[in-house]
């Protein structure tokens, strides 16, 4: 059973930084492209950043230049470094894993709250 668990959320002032972490268990990490999504109240769940097994990345326009996604295949971890945070970044952030071989296998973590407020 594949499981994802996020950590690192919290309350931060505008302009501050946070690093989110996500660990995958129950499968081979290198099989998965990893992503971060976020959902604010009343809004759909939107893509923030993705990173493939080979390290290629893609970002939502709203976070380009401020956020950085990375992965450590040996530790089965994916990270989201968030800098220059804005109040509009406030949301629940979800870790996502999509199997590169069988795309129907998609997994989500329970989410971690990020609140940007003074």
ZITADA-V20975 format. One record per residue. N is the residue number from 1. RES is the residue in one letter. PHI is phi as a letter, one per 40 degrees, with the letter a starting at -180 (none if undefined). Layout:
[[N & RES & PHI] [N & RES & PHI]]
//
This chain:
[[1 & X & none] [2 & X & c] [3 & X & b] [4 & X & b] [5 & X & b] [6 & X & c] [7 & X & a] [8 & X & h] [9 & X & c] [10 & X & i] [11 & X & b] [12 & X & a] [13 & X & c] [14 & X & d] [15 & X & g] [16 & X & c] [17 & X & b] [18 & X & a] [19 & X & b] [20 & X & c] [21 & X & b] [22 & X & a] [23 & X & b] [24 & X & b] [25 & X & b] [26 & X & g] [27 & X & a] [28 & X & c] [29 & X & d] [30 & X & c] [31 & X & c] [32 & X & b] [33 & X & c] [34 & X & b] [35 & X & a] [36 & X & b] [37 & X & b] [38 & X & a] [39 & X & a] [40 & X & c] [41 & X & d] [42 & X & g] [43 & X & b] [44 & X & c] [45 & X & c] [46 & X & b] [47 & X & c] [48 & X & b] [49 & X & a] [50 & X & b] [51 & X & a] [52 & X & c] [53 & X & c] [54 & X & c] [55 & X & h] [56 & X & c] [57 & X & b] [58 & X & a] [59 & X & b] [60 & X & c] [61 & X & d] [62 & X & c] [63 & X & b] [64 & X & d] [65 & X & g] [66 & X & b] [67 & X & b] [68 & X & b] [69 & X & b] [70 & X & a] [71 & X & a] [72 & X & b] [73 & X & c] [74 & X & c] [75 & X & c] [76 & X & f] [77 & X & b] [78 & X & b] [79 & X & b] [80 & X & b] [81 & X & c] [82 & X & b] [83 & X & b] [84 & X & f] [85 & X & c] [86 & X & b] [87 & X & d] [88 & X & c] [89 & X & c] [90 & X & c] [91 & X & a] [92 & X & c] [93 & X & b] [94 & X & b] [95 & X & c] [96 & X & b] [97 & X & b] [98 & X & b] [99 & X & c] [100 & X & c] [101 & X & c] [102 & X & b] [103 & X & c] [104 & X & c] [105 & X & c] [106 & X & b] [107 & X & b] [108 & X & b] [109 & X & c] [110 & X & c] [111 & X & g] [112 & X & b] [113 & X & c] [114 & X & b] [115 & X & b] [116 & X & b] [117 & X & a] [118 & X & c]]
//
